[in-house]
Amino acid sequence: MRKILAAVDGSEPALHAARTAFELAQAMGARLTVVYAVPSPFLSIEVPPTVIDEVIKAEKARGKTILEGVVKALGSDQIGQLELEGPAAEVIADVAEQQGYDLIVVGSRGRNALARIILGSIADRLVHISKTPVLVVK
């Protein structure tokens, strides 16, 4: 195993999954990259494009903060950071396949239960669509 991708969203389960991915990477001599997917905004068509741009900009800033926080929590400057845009499971699965990752690690729960009900579970979706093996950390 050479490359591991850990998906994070700012939740405690995602940080726990990133810690597990970090331990695996260290044990196997693999390169770890943490990834955050900036979701597409769910706004009405009547919302001005400038507002949509601001929402995306704010979410990108949030993502950067989350990625930096995970790297700091893991205590290593050898961890790569990757920010993607779009539906999380789909863009993570695509990047993992295109960039030759050997494993995707994701937490079993995301930000909150309501988001899981409305948006579906990213971990569940990844398990079903990814051609790269997925480790779901509980």
C-alpha positions in Angstrom: 0.0 0.0 0.0 1.5 3.3 -1.1 -1.3 6.0 -1.0 -4.1 6.4 1.5 -6.9 9.0 1.2 -8.8 10.0 4.4 -12.0 11.9 3.9 -12.8 14.5 6.6 -15.7 16.8 7.2 -14.9 18.5 10.5 -16.7 15.9 12.6 -15.2 13.9 15.5 -15.9 10.5 13.7 -14.0 11.9 10.6 -11.0 12.9 12.8 -11.0 9.4 14.4 -11.0 7.9 10.9 -8.1 10.2 9.9 -6.2 9.1 13.0 -6.8 5.4 11.9 -5.6 6.3 8.4 -2.5 8.0 9.8 -1.7 4.9 11.9 -2.1 2.6 8.8 0.0 4.9 6.7 2.8 4.9 9.2 2.7 1.1 9.7 2.7 0.5 5.9 5.1 3.3 4.9 2.3 4.8 2.8 1.6 8.5 2.0 -1.5 9.9 3.6 -3.6 12.7 2.1 -6.6 14.2 3.9 -9.5 15.3 1.6 -12.4 17.7 2.1 -15.1 18.0 -0.5 -16.8 21.4 -0.8 -20.5 20.7 -1.3 -22.4 22.4 -4.1 -24.7 25.0 -2.6 -28.4 24.2 -2.4 -29.8 27.6 -3.2 -32.8 28.8 -5.1 -32.3 29.8 -8.7 -33.3 33.3 -7.7 -30.2 33.7 -5.6 -27.8 36.1 -7.3 -24.5 34.6 -8.5 -22.5 36.8 -6.2 -24.3 35.2 -3.2 -23.5 31.7 -4.5 -19.9 32.7 -5.0 -19.7 34.0 -1.4 -21.2 30.7 -0.1 -18.7 28.7 -2.0 -15.9 30.9 -0.9 -16.9 30.5 2.8 -17.2 26.8 2.4 -13.7 26.6 0.8 -12.3 28.6 3.8 -14.1 26.2 6.2 -12.6 23.2 4.3 -9.1 24.7 4.5 -9.5 25.2 8.2 -10.7 21.6 8.7 -7.8 20.2 6.6 -5.3 22.2 8.5 -6.9 21.2 11.8 -6.7 17.5 11.0 -3.0 17.8 9.9 -2.2 19.7 13.2 -4.2 17.1 15.3 -2.2 14.3 13.6 1.0 16.1 14.4 2.8 15.5 11.1 3.7 17.9 8.3 4.1 15.0 5.9 0.3 14.7 5.3 -1.0 15.9 2.0 -4.2 18.1 1.8 -6.7 18.0 -1.0 -9.8 20.1 -1.4 -12.4 19.0 -4.0 -15.7 20.5 -5.2 -18.9 18.7 -5.7 -20.8 15.7 -4.3 -18.4 14.3 -1.7 -18.7 10.6 -2.4 -18.5 11.0 -6.1 -15.6 13.4 -6.3 -13.6 11.4 -3.6 -14.2 8.1 -5.4 -13.1 9.7 -8.8 -10.0 11.3 -7.4 -9.0 8.1 -5.6 -9.3 6.1 -8.8 -7.7 8.7 -11.1 -4.7 9.4 -8.8 -4.1 5.8 -7.9 -5.0 5.7 -4.2 -4.9 2.2 -2.6 -7.5 2.9 0.1 -10.1 5.5 1.1 -10.7 5.8 4.9 -13.9 7.5 6.1 -15.7 7.8 9.4 -19.0 6.0 9.9 -20.9 9.1 10.8 -20.7 12.7 9.5 -21.6 16.0 10.9 -25.1 15.2 12.2 -28.0 12.8 11.9 -30.3 15.3 10.0 -27.6 15.8 7.3 -27.3 12.0 7.0 -31.1 11.6 6.5 -31.4 14.5 4.0 -28.1 14.0 2.1 -27.5 10.3 2.7 -24.4 8.8 4.1 -21.2 9.6 2.3 -19.5 6.5 3.8 -22.4 4.4 2.5 -22.3 6.0 -0.9 -18.5 5.6 -1.2 -18.8 1.9 -0.3 -21.2 1.4 -3.2 -19.6 3.5 -5.9 -15.9 3.5 -5.3 -13.6 1.2 -7.3 -11.0 1.9 -4.6 -11.3 -0.2 -1.4 -13.1 1.8 1.4 -12.4 1.4 5.1 -15.3 2.7 7.2 -14.0 3.5 10.7 -16.6 3.3 13.5 
